[in-house]
């Protein structure tokens, strides 16, 4: 069995666009006709350029290879161009296709991917969701209103979720980490208070940020929200400085989580060795794929850390995240986005029940991608999957972060 063909499909979730402006799906086909699906997470170049990168990585490192030779193909991509260091774009391209290889291998063996990763040790995967506005919540007011956030949290808990994530701390910018505005701290405290009152001890609070603070700013924020017992403080400082993140982890009581913007076990190892975080959040469509994700989980286990796969993408990466989650002993939880488009794109192949998922024994990733639906929603904008703002933080007025759903 050899890898023969590659198709790249860029689809755009309908408004309001939860999960990003577009998703880059890849389909690999073997010489004996088995197909596998993967997803490349949030590249740092546009989808046309990324499609070219994906095609180049496939032609150079994967075409004609046995899909089981995952480590060989990884080392080729990791070493490409005399690098042998983490590269977000190349590894993002490889990650999606690596996931597709696992889908092929599972289908060829007649087994679900998690059974090829070590078996099912966490059969019932705990999920969490970001707080998205309900049908009666106006935008952009929702993003700065703690009462509406509390309503959204209560709704998730009523549906069985035991953890909710929110990020009221203001926008992230192209500048280095900043000191939060006083209003950003006050708003964050108000959100934590309102959500804690709404959910009580029925759910954990996951305080999300996007690497936007300086060390001093993150310490102030962490100390301010600590009385409400958040389970984690996500990416409090820029992700390229594990030493700074470790300083934040030591200097305030909320556990630090990170990983959405990291790639390969090398970058996650640096976080663990620095003592920067004990909750790792790999996005498998960027981190290197499932095999590299399994290595990251093993590293975390050796350091007494837990894994909570991150999702701000489509349902194919979600499926890969869940197969990793069920095959590792140190899974804390996995992020989920429940929209009609997420569900329909994989033909309801994976179903959330009471805030949890139990994967079936269907072979491969256990999903079937609806290519017709994907093609019916092409991306025609100019923006990237996610973007950081250029405007400076405003210290004299309200800062509003739009929850990642801003459309061109």
Helices and strands as residue ranges (DSSP letters): E 3-11, E 23-30, E 35-40, H 47-61, H 70-79, H 88-109, H 113-116, E 125-130, G 141-144, H 146-158, E 163-166, H 182-199, E 204-208, H 215-225, G 226-228, E 232-234, H 242-251, E 256-258, H 264-274, E 279-280, H 284-287, H 290-302, E 306-307, H 315-327, E 334-335, H 340-345, E 356-357, H 371-375
